[in-house]
Amino acid sequence: MNPLEMIAALRPGRRSRFPFAAGLLLAAAACLSPGATAAGFTVVKNVNSGQSPVEKVVIFEKGKPTDHLTLESTASGKTEFTADGALESRITGHDDVKIMIRWKPRGELKASFDAAAYTYLVMTCRLEGAVKETQPNGKIVEKRPDNLWMGPSLFNAKGEAVGSANFADATEDGKTPAQTTTIRIPMVAFTFWGLDSHDVQAIGFTWSKTRSNSARDFRLVIDKIALAD
């Protein structure tokens, strides 16, 4: 169970979709407080069943039609479709990055979605590259920490981020993937802080400005974006 699943499991006052971790918490509470009860936790999904999340809505898939999508990005995060049908963002320089993938309704994909209506955001992607840091002596050193603190965001109609998650928190090894990986991010990671995410109209990425001596040189490649239960 990755850290985001733990967040979903241990969040009090709502039904738990992750009963195994919730069970551990309640067992510990019972040991410490004999009068404690399990009120407030109702099992609605057993993630230990061995079953993979079931995709309900596909927003983008490599090689499939993309005429329903609109790409918006800052100069530091130029985004376009590749020749083989993937989504590619070239993330360079020092400035703030903001990338948004908007859509028009098509089939099961409506004009917007309520984040609380789904259990997972599923992305098949990779983030290649590193940060190029200029040392005081002028030498340029490439650095790539395991956790780059970068991941998807949900946006409302105004282009405001109403929820964000970190790739590394949702991977088995706790690293931002440099190789193509399917990442299943519990939707509670986006809704946990209580912002209004009932009318999501874009999915994308934000990344804050770096120090003047640190320049990003990354390539984000996305093969699929889907909503799942």
C-alpha positions as CSV (number, residue, x, y, z in Angstrom):
1,M,0.0,0.0,0.0
2,N,1.5,3.3,-1.1
3,P,1.3,6.5,1.0
4,L,-1.7,7.9,-0.9
5,E,-3.7,4.7,-0.2
6,M,-2.7,5.1,3.5
7,I,-4.2,8.7,3.4
8,A,-7.4,7.3,2.0
9,A,-7.5,4.5,4.5
10,L,-6.9,6.6,7.6
11,R,-8.9,9.7,6.9
12,P,-11.5,9.8,9.7
13,G,-15.2,10.7,9.4
14,R,-15.8,9.1,6.0
15,R,-16.3,5.7,4.6
16,S,-13.0,4.0,4.0
17,R,-12.2,2.5,0.6
18,F,-9.1,0.9,2.0
19,P,-10.2,-1.4,4.8
20,F,-6.9,-3.2,5.5
21,A,-5.1,-0.1,6.7
22,A,-8.3,1.2,8.4
23,G,-8.6,-2.1,10.2
24,L,-5.0,-1.7,11.5
25,L,-5.8,1.8,12.8
26,L,-9.0,0.6,14.5
27,A,-7.3,-2.4,16.1
28,A,-4.6,-0.1,17.5
29,A,-7.2,2.3,18.8
30,A,-9.0,-0.6,20.5
31,C,-5.9,-1.7,22.3
32,L,-5.2,1.8,23.6
33,S,-8.8,2.5,24.5
34,P,-11.0,-0.5,25.4
35,G,-14.1,1.5,25.0
36,A,-13.4,2.6,21.4
37,T,-15.7,1.6,18.6
38,A,-15.4,1.2,14.9
39,A,-18.1,3.8,14.1
40,G,-17.5,6.0,11.1
41,F,-15.7,3.3,8.9
42,T,-17.7,1.3,6.4
43,V,-16.0,-1.1,4.0
44,V,-17.0,-0.2,0.5
45,K,-14.0,-1.6,-1.4
46,N,-11.5,-4.2,-0.6
47,V,-8.2,-3.3,-2.2
48,N,-6.7,-6.6,-1.1
49,S,-9.0,-8.5,-3.4
50,G,-6.2,-8.7,-6.1
51,Q,-8.5,-7.0,-8.6
52,S,-7.2,-4.0,-10.6
53,P,-9.1,-0.8,-10.8
54,V,-11.8,-0.8,-13.5
55,E,-11.5,2.0,-16.0
56,K,-14.8,3.9,-16.4
57,V,-13.8,6.9,-18.6
58,V,-10.8,7.3,-20.9
59,I,-9.8,10.9,-21.4
60,F,-6.8,10.2,-23.6
61,E,-5.2,7.1,-25.0
62,K,-2.1,7.0,-27.2
63,G,-3.0,6.3,-30.9
64,K,-6.7,7.1,-30.4
65,P,-8.5,10.2,-31.8
66,T,-7.6,13.4,-30.1
67,D,-9.9,15.9,-31.8
68,H,-11.9,16.3,-28.5
69,L,-8.8,17.5,-26.6
70,T,-7.3,21.0,-26.3
71,L,-3.8,21.5,-25.0
72,E,-2.7,24.6,-23.1
73,S,0.7,25.2,-21.6
74,T,3.2,27.9,-20.6
75,A,6.4,28.3,-22.7
76,S,8.3,26.4,-20.1
77,G,6.0,23.4,-20.5
78,K,5.3,23.2,-24.2
79,T,2.8,20.4,-24.9
80,E,1.9,18.6,-28.1
81,F,1.1,15.2,-29.6
82,T,3.9,13.1,-30.9
83,A,4.1,11.3,-34.2
84,D,3.1,8.1,-32.6
85,G,0.1,9.6,-30.8
86,A,1.4,10.1,-27.3
87,L,1.2,13.4,-25.3
88,E,4.5,15.1,-24.8
89,S,5.5,18.1,-22.6
90,R,8.9,19.6,-22.9
91,I,9.6,21.1,-19.5
92,T,12.6,23.5,-19.7
93,G,14.1,26.5,-17.9
94,H,13.5,28.1,-14.6
95,D,9.9,29.5,-14.9
96,D,6.6,28.3,-13.5
97,V,5.0,25.4,-15.4
98,K,1.3,25.1,-16.1
99,I,0.0,22.5,-18.4
100,M,-3.8,21.8,-19.0
101,I,-5.5,19.1,-21.0
102,R,-9.1,20.2,-21.7
103,W,-11.8,18.1,-23.5
104,K,-15.1,18.2,-25.2
105,P,-17.8,15.7,-24.3
106,R,-17.4,12.3,-26.1
107,G,-19.2,9.1,-25.2
108,E,-18.8,8.4,-21.5
109,L,-16.6,11.5,-21.1
110,K,-18.8,14.4,-20.1
111,A,-18.0,18.1,-20.2
112,S,-16.8,17.8,-16.6
113,F,-16.6,15.3,-13.8
114,D,-16.9,15.1,-10.0
115,A,-13.7,13.8,-8.6
116,A,-15.6,12.2,-5.7
117,A,-17.5,10.0,-8.2
118,Y,-14.3,8.0,-9.0
119,T,-11.8,6.0,-6.9
120,Y,-8.7,6.5,-9.0
121,L,-7.0,8.7,-11.6
122,V,-5.0,6.3,-13.7
123,M,-2.1,7.5,-15.8
124,T,0.4,5.6,-18.0
125,C,3.4,7.9,-18.3
126,R,7.1,8.7,-17.6
127,L,9.1,11.7,-16.8
128,E,12.5,11.6,-18.4
129,G,15.4,14.1,-17.7
130,A,17.0,15.9,-14.9
131,V,17.7,19.3,-13.4
132,K,20.9,21.0,-14.7
133,E,22.5,22.9,-11.9
134,T,25.2,25.5,-12.5
135,Q,27.8,25.4,-9.8
136,P,29.7,28.6,-8.5
137,N,32.7,27.5,-10.7
138,G,30.5,27.4,-13.8
139,K,30.4,23.6,-14.0
140,I,26.9,22.2,-14.9
141,V,25.8,19.2,-12.9
142,E,22.8,17.1,-13.7
143,K,20.7,16.0,-10.8
144,R,17.6,13.8,-10.5
145,P,16.3,13.1,-7.0
146,D,14.1,9.9,-6.7
147,N,11.2,12.2,-5.8
148,L,10.8,15.1,-8.1
149,W,7.6,16.4,-6.3
150,M,5.7,16.5,-9.5
151,G,2.3,15.0,-10.5
152,P,-1.1,15.7,-11.9
153,S,-3.6,18.4,-11.0
154,L,-7.3,18.8,-11.5
155,F,-8.6,22.2,-12.8
156,N,-12.0,23.9,-12.8
157,A,-13.5,25.9,-15.6
158,K,-11.4,29.0,-14.6
159,G,-8.1,27.0,-14.9
160,E,-7.7,27.0,-11.1
161,A,-6.1,23.9,-9.5
162,V,-8.6,22.3,-7.2
163,G,-6.5,19.3,-6.3
164,S,-2.9,18.0,-6.8
165,A,-1.0,14.8,-6.2
166,N,2.6,13.6,-6.4
167,F,3.6,10.8,-8.7
168,A,6.2,9.4,-6.3
169,D,3.6,9.0,-3.5
170,A,1.6,6.6,-5.7
171,T,4.4,4.4,-7.1
172,E,5.5,1.1,-5.5
173,D,9.2,2.3,-5.1
174,G,8.4,5.8,-4.1
175,K,10.1,7.3,-7.1
176,T,9.0,9.6,-9.9
177,P,9.0,7.2,-12.9
178,A,11.6,7.6,-15.5
179,Q,10.3,4.6,-17.4
180,T,6.7,4.2,-18.7
181,T,4.6,3.2,-15.7
182,T,0.9,2.9,-15.0
183,I,0.2,4.9,-11.9
184,R,-3.1,4.5,-10.0
185,I,-3.6,7.6,-7.8
186,P,-6.4,7.4,-5.2
187,M,-8.8,10.2,-6.0
188,V,-8.9,11.1,-2.3
189,A,-5.4,12.5,-2.7
190,F,-7.0,15.3,-4.8
191,T,-10.1,15.8,-2.7
192,F,-8.5,15.4,0.8
193,W,-8.1,19.2,1.5
194,G,-11.7,20.0,0.7
195,L,-11.4,22.3,-2.3
196,D,-14.4,22.2,-4.7
197,S,-13.5,19.4,-7.2
198,H,-17.1,18.6,-8.3
199,D,-16.7,20.3,-11.7
200,V,-13.3,19.3,-13.0
201,Q,-12.8,20.4,-16.6
202,A,-9.1,19.8,-17.2
203,I,-6.3,17.7,-16.0
204,G,-2.7,18.8,-16.1
205,F,0.4,19.7,-14.2
206,T,1.9,22.7,-12.3
207,W,5.5,23.1,-11.2
208,S,6.8,26.1,-9.3
209,K,9.7,28.3,-10.5
210,T,13.2,27.0,-9.8
211,R,16.3,28.8,-8.4
212,S,18.2,30.8,-11.0
213,N,21.0,28.3,-11.1
214,S,18.7,25.3,-11.6
215,A,17.3,24.7,-15.1
216,R,14.8,21.9,-15.8
217,D,15.3,19.7,-18.8
218,F,12.5,17.1,-18.7
219,R,10.3,15.3,-21.1
220,L,6.9,14.2,-19.8
221,V,5.4,11.5,-22.0
222,I,1.8,10.3,-21.4
223,D,0.2,7.3,-23.0
224,K,-3.1,7.2,-21.2
225,I,-5.3,9.1,-18.8
226,A,-8.4,7.5,-17.4
227,L,-10.9,7.6,-14.4
228,A,-11.4,4.3,-12.6
229,D,-13.2,2.6,-9.7
